[in-house]
Amino acid sequence: GILLALLQRARTGEGQKVSVSLYNSMLAAQMQEAAMSMMADSDLNWAAMPLTGVFETQDGAVVVVGAF
């Protein structure tokens, strides 16, 4: 959506119409809070949790991982 519209503008100078669901955006923003709330009374196995962070690759590129 938004990223592709920005790339199109950079390449051609033409803008794009972007439609964003505010409801889905808010749900995505609250997903981690809801998961942490549901797991509050559980013993967590941190080894089973997905990694999140910024990692540098051997060729100098950067990979950003954000998993819930």
LOKOLKOL-96411 format. One line per 2 residues: number of its first residue (from 1); their letters; for each residue x negated, y negated, z negated of N, C-alpha, C. Coordinates in pm, whole numbers, plus 50000, padded with zeros to 5 digits. Layout:
N
NUM) A) X/Y/Z/X/Y/Z/X/Y/Z | ...
! end
This chain:
68
1) GI) 49924/50119/50000/50000/50000/50000/49918/49872/50000 | 49887/49824/49881/49822/49694/49866/49682/49696/49926
3) LL) 49605/49800/49897/49468/49808/49948/49466/49812/50101 | 49557/49891/50159/49562/49897/50306/49601/49764/50367
5) AL) 49691/49691/50302/49730/49559/50351/49612/49463/50346 | 49533/49469/50240/49415/49383/50230/49311/49419/50336
7) LQ) 49292/49548/50361/49199/49590/50466/49246/49542/50604 | 49376/49554/50629/49432/49507/50757/49410/49358/50774
9) RA) 49432/49282/50666/49412/49137/50674/49266/49103/50701 | 49175/49177/50635/49032/49151/50655/48989/49182/50798
11) RT) 49048/49285/50857/49008/49326/50992/49072/49243/51102 | 49200/49209/51085/49273/49144/51194/49316/49001/51164
13) GE) 49314/48963/51036/49362/48831/50999/49513/48824/50982 | 49583/48934/51010/49728/48938/50996/49768/48995/50861
15) GQ) 49871/48937/50802/49922/48985/50675/50017/49103/50693 | 50048/49169/50584/50139/49282/50584/50243/49263/50474
17) KV) 50357/49324/50492/50459/49325/50387/50433/49446/50298 | 50425/49421/50166/50400/49529/50071/50518/49536/49976
19) SV) 50576/49654/49963/50689/49675/49873/50641/49759/49754 | 50661/49709/49633/50614/49776/49512/50731/49795/49417
21) SL) 50744/49916/49364/50848/49944/49266/50798/49902/49128 | 50859/49802/49070/50819/49758/48936/50847/49866/48832
23) YN) 50956/49939/48850/50991/50046/48756/50884/50155/48755 | 50845/50203/48875/50743/50307/48883/50607/50256/48835
25) SM) 50577/50130/48860/50451/50073/48813/50447/50071/48661 | 50558/50034/48598/50563/50031/48452/50555/50172/48394
27) LA) 50621/50269/48458/50611/50407/48410/50467/50456/48417 | 50398/50427/48525/50259/50469/48538/50171/50404/48432
29) AQ) 50198/50278/48401/50119/50208/48300/50142/50264/48160 | 50260/50319/48134/50294/50370/48002/50270/50520/47986
31) MQ) 50231/50589/48093/50216/50733/48088/50119/50781/47980 | 50004/50717/47970/49905/50761/47872/49955/50738/47730
33) EA) 50021/50626/47706/50076/50600/47573/50179/50706/47534 | 50264/50744/47628/50364/50847/47600/50298/50981/47571
35) AM) 50196/51017/47649/50127/51143/47628/50057/51145/47493 | 49991/51037/47457/49922/51031/47327/50022/51038/47212
37) SM) 50138/50977/47230/50241/50981/47127/50292/51123/47107 | 50313/51196/47217/50362/51334/47207/50258/51428/47148
39) MA) 50129/51396/47165/50023/51483/47115/49972/51440/46978 | 50034/51344/46915/49983/51287/46790/49969/51392/46680
41) DS) 50058/51488/46674/50053/51589/46568/49989/51719/46613 | 49922/51719/46727/49860/51840/46782/49710/51835/46763
43) DL) 49650/51953/46752/49504/51963/46755/49463/51955/46901 | 49385/51854/46936/49347/51834/47075/49220/51910/47109
45) NW) 49219/51971/47225/49100/52037/47279/49037/51940/47378 | 48942/51860/47331/48885/51755/47416/48811/51812/47536
47) AA) 48763/51937/47528/48695/51998/47642/48791/52023/47758 | 48921/52035/47728/49020/52060/47832/49075/51932/47893
49) MP) 49040/51817/47835/49091/51689/47884/49018/51649/48012 | 49087/51586/48106/49019/51539/48227/48923/51424/48195
51) LT) 48821/51412/48274/48724/51305/48255/48777/51174/48310 | 48743/51067/48244/48771/50934/48296/48645/50852/48280
53) GV) 48624/50761/48370/48509/50674/48358/48455/50632/48493 | 48340/50567/48489/48270/50522/48609/48140/50600/48615
55) FE) 48117/50666/48728/48000/50752/48741/47922/50712/48865 | 47788/50708/48852/47702/50677/48966/47660/50808/49032
57) TQ) 47662/50811/49164/47623/50931/49238/47475/50924/49274 | 47421/51034/49324/47279/51039/49358/47241/50938/49465
59) DG) 47333/50908/49557/47300/50815/49664/47327/50669/49626 | 47360/50644/49498/47378/50507/49452/47520/50456/49457
61) AV) 47612/50534/49514/47753/50493/49517/47813/50507/49378 | 47928/50448/49359/47997/50456/49230/48132/50521/49251
63) VV) 48166/50615/49163/48296/50682/49166/48370/50645/49039 | 48494/50599/49053/48577/50565/48938/48683/50673/48925
65) VG) 48689/50738/48808/48786/50845/48784/48880/50799/48675 | 49008/50800/48703/49108/50763/48603/49218/50866/48605
67) AF) 49209/50966/48520/49310/51072/48516/49378/51070/48381 | 49506/51097/48382/49581/51100/48257/49603/51241/48214
! end
